[in-house]
């Protein structure tokens, strides 16, 4: 997936902690999304706690925090009932969508659309709905905060009509 293009729509079969969401619903906000599997050590130890910190740090009307449960292995152990218990036990209250499948395809649809290598995968989508960054793994909190600051600044400039204006 090339950054700078409109982010592909998410293909979600079920939502937790939210009514169904689309990227169009989130326009005007910067979107921080992490594709994860609950049995992925990097997801459980680093990505999901980072998402919780982002949710607690940035205002929800400016930054949307979204989890995408993107299972491509151990399907039986990571079904919706197990995911619901996992989210409850760890108190993850941000919206989490379950990546959908096409018959006969072992990879979930959103994972394929974004050409993800593995989990966790971090996606930053700007307020206009363009995929700006995609990283396999977890960014350092400071690097993620700086990236979010840039995207929020761009959104403020766009709202004020000052993009490209000289200071």
C-alpha positions, -999 to 999 in steps of 0.1 A, spaced: 0 0 0 14 33 -10 13 61 16 -4 94 6 -33 76 -11 -68 74 3 -67 45 28 -86 15 16 -119 8 34 -118 -16 63 -136 -49 58 -149 -57 93 -173 -85 102 -180 -73 138 -172 -44 160 -165 -43 198 -168 -12 219 -185 7 191 -213 8 165 -200 -1 130 -174 25 118 -160 34 84 -131 56 75 -156 81 61 -172 83 96 -138 94 110 -130 121 84 -119 153 101 -100 133 128 -65 117 126 -68 79 128 -43 58 147 -51 21 139 -32 -10 150 -38 -43 133 -32 -69 160 -38 -105 171 -45 -110 208 -21 -139 209 7 -119 193 33 -111 220 43 -78 203 7 -68 201 -2 -77 237 30 -63 253 36 -32 231 9 -22 205 -23 -24 225 -9 -7 256 4 21 233 -30 24 218 -45 28 253 -19 56 260 -28 74 228 -65 72 236 -58 86 271 -35 114 258 -53 128 228 -89 142 226 -113 118 210 -127 145 188 -93 150 172 -77 115 172 -96 82 167 -79 51 181 -90 19 164 -79 -17 168 -83 -42 139 -82 -78 151 -64 -93 121 -61 -130 126 -42 -151 102 -32 -179 125 -46 -198 155 -81 -190 143 -99 -213 168 -82 -197 198 -88 -161 187 -125 -161 179 -150 -133 189 -158 -148 223 -122 -149 233 -116 -114 219 -145 -100 238 -131 -115 271 -96 -103 262 -108 -67 256 -128 -67 288 -101 -82 310 -75 -57 298 -100 -28 298 -95 -18 262 -124 4 255 -114 18 221 -133 5 190 -120 -29 177 -131 -43 144 -127 -79 134 -110 -82 100 -133 -101 77 -124 -131 54 -133 -141 19 -140 -177 13 -109 -197 7 -84 -169 15 -63 -174 45 -55 -137 49 -81 -113 62 -94 -87 37 -81 -56 54 -47 -71 59 -45 -80 22 -58 -45 11 -31 -28 32 -4 -53 21 5 -59 58 35 -82 66 24 -93 100 11 -80 133 13 -56 149 10 -31 121 5 6 128 -14 28 104 -17 66 106 -45 81 85 -48 119 82 -79 139 86 -86 137 49 -86 99 49 -51 94 34 -28 67 46 2 87 57 23 61 75 23 23 79 48 5 101 52 -32 109 58 -33 146 54 -5 171 68 30 169 85 46 200 59 66 219 78 99 212 80 92 175 43 83 174 35 115 193 56 136 169 38 120 139 4 127 155 14 163 162 24 168 126 -9 153 113 -30 174 138 -11 205 128 -19 198 91 -55 193 100 -56 226 119 -39 244 90 -64 229 66 -93 240 88 -79 275 90 -71 276 53 -34 283 59 -18 253 41 12 266 22 9 301 36 41 318 45 45 327 83 
